[in-house]
């Protein structure tokens, strides 16, 4: 009996220790995380499908009894048509509105200005929080490698994070680059460009625009390094008969550089892009040369906050 009691006590102690280890294990927490995601996707499936433009799944209704009179079926169809017509009339009479598909709040950002937002199409649930001593002005996820997040800061630095890693340290940053931006990075974007003449072979590059008047293309060497696609110049006066810039007499510019605000690459010809400046002008540019604009569009009194190329 003593031996049996000792054995049962040992088994009971092992079970308690084993269960405690399971509750504290990383694998168990990871499984709970995935289970929570599955439940949330089931609950919010219609809204997630609407965001991704996917068909909305409906629950299967129980089959009707086979022995149903034809008259009853006809009455049901007429009632459904009448209800649909009434719903359409109600919708037409209501003012247009937008449905909130998702919302996200965080205590760490409460009371702070939100300056940029990028949605990862591969992973739609927030999982990481990165804290930075500098203000974040631009973010963008890589298209080819969605786990890479490029971040532009107010002090001109650019960093690349791997969101699959638990570390808060970026895998690349431009702090040691001699050609880093000297002003806030107002926009950065991963761009797929044609590598060969056929256009089938594509590569992804990182492009940024800054208040220092530069549009830069970043490459990975021993860190992040760049060369300028364009140095934005201020434009003054009107346009002469030949289509060139005509400066007014007596005008003096403190800086010849025009602070850049935004850019957008052509969806088919990635050698062509638009750039918006603080002056309110939009310039058509080419990656082939950075000496002059292909064309300048005037019309804004203030700098555009976004460009769209089509």
C-alpha angles and dihedrals in degrees: 000000000000091000091048092050091050092050094048091047090051092050091049091050092049091051092052093048091046094051091047090052091051093052091051097042121111091226091059092049090048091051090050089050092053092045090052090051092051091051092048091050090051092050097044098033095121092053094044090049091049090052093050093039092241127143115275112240116227127200114254113252120222113266117259120242112272094227100072122141116247091231092058091050091051091051092050092051092050091050092050091050091049092050092049091051091051091049091051091051090051092049093048091050094051122084117253115268140172123240117224105238096184142355133197129191131178130186090219092063097041110130093009127116116254106221102170142014133190127179121215106222092199098051114029099181124082111242108156135055118197120191119204133187089220130064114262112229103169139018134179136171121227115254096209095039108027093188091069115089119190116206129193120202135207091244091059098258122135122204135182120212129194104221091195089068122079093217121102093214116103117239090221135017138168098227092110096042114111089212098051119137118276095203138044115302101234097182139006129176141178107239128194109220131184111256099186136039094256094059092226094102110071134178131191122238133181116234127187137183123204144186088250088077098253134122106201136192113212126214132184115241120132085334134332113324131165149191125208121257090189140357105214114226127199116251121214135185125005136299124283125220093268091056096250128124116278117202122211118235116253095026115130123187121209090208130015090209118094113215109242120229109174145345140197130195123221109261093228106022103046090182089074125066142162124234127196121207136197089255090070095251127126116212127201109220141178130219089220095074136010103198100093144002121262090218140345125219119202128193109100122095092199133036115283114244094208139022128207123196119200 
